[in-house]
Amino acid sequence: MFTGIIEKTGEVARLTATGPERTLTLKNPFGSDLKSGDSIAVDGVCLTVTAFDAKQMSFFVSAETVKKTLAATYKPGSVVNLERALLFGGRLDGHIVTGHVDTVSRIAAVKKIGAGIELAVAIPPEFGHLTVDRGSIAVNGISLTIAELRGGTAVVSLIPETLARTSFAAGVKAGDIVNLEFDILGKYAARLLSPQIRDEKLRALIEKL
């Protein structure tokens, strides 16, 4: 479980393919404060540390994760957002982020607002019902608030502090591909309110009569 508050950025050292799977190796910004088996969100994707030393850390990337996320696009030197799992009893400064990316999408537009920026993130139609004004969304693992829903996009603002602490400090432009995770609470609500679930509940009620 994560919060979407990015701790560090990391740099890709290499990405090695073995069939449909990958081994992702990053430069290690956490030093010795790691252990094998730790969960780390890499651009919002929950990955498990398989090996590490003072300089590098490696992750196994499953075929399913390769298919649904940005993982296959990384190159040596790519900058990624990193967040370690939430400590029990810690502050939840962002929102509940599972690290299970729903889809990849693209940045539709970028606008500079003072010292920060505004991003319009394209929302695939099949996920539109999971976005609401002032709701939460994780973009490359960053917990952001939807300021406005506009023409098939979710508009979010990044303040200077967020820019400085995340991979977007290296630059972001229209057309860039990003990982998206929608609010887990919204996903459960949408599931419970779906026609299929309502029909099942109605049938169960009728059977009890």
Residue, then its C-alpha position, 0 to 999 in steps of 0.5 A: m500500500f502506498t500514498g502517492i507521495i514520492e520519496k525519491t526519483g531513481e535512474v534506470a541502469r538497465l532493463t533486461a528481457t527474458g521472454p515476455e518478462r523483464t528485470l529492471t535495475l535502478k540506481n539505488p537512492f535508498g542505500s542500505d535502508l532496503k531488504s530483499g522482498d520490499s515493495i517499492a512503487v516505481d512510477g506507481v507500479c508495485l514491484t518487489v526488490t529481488a536484489f540490491d547493493a549500495k549502488q543498485m536495486s533490481f526488480f522482477v517485472s512480470a509479463e502482465t506488468v510489462k503489458k499494462t504499464l510503461a515498464a517495457t519503454y524504460k531505457p538507461g538514464s530514464v528517470v522514475n518516481l519511487e515510493r516505499a510501502l506505507l509504514f503502519g501508523g504512518r501519515l496518509d498524506g496523499h490517497i490510498v494507492t495500491g500500486h496496481v496500474d489500471t492503464v497507460s494513457r498520454i498527456a494531452a496538454v501541458k500548461k505552465i501556471g506560475a512556477g507550477i504546471e497544469l496537465a491535461v491527462a487523457i482518460p480512456p472512455e472505459f475509465g471515465h466513470l472512475t474520475v470525479d471533480r476534486g477526486s484523486i488519481a495517481v499519475n506515474g505514482i504521484s497522488l494528484t487531485i483532479a481540478e476539472l474534467r474537460g473533454g475526455t481529460a482530467v486536469v491536474s496541477l503540479i505545484p513547484e514542490t511536486l515538480a522538484r521531487t518527481s520525475f516531471a522535473a526532468g520535463v513533461k510534454a504533450g504526447d508523453i505516456v503515463n501510468l494511471e491508477f484510479d482511486i480504489l474507493g471509486k472502483y469499489a463503489a462503481r463495482l457495487l453500483s454496477p447493473q450486474i451487481r444490482d441485478e444479483k442483489l435483487r435476485a438474492l432478495i427475491e429468492k429469500l421472499 
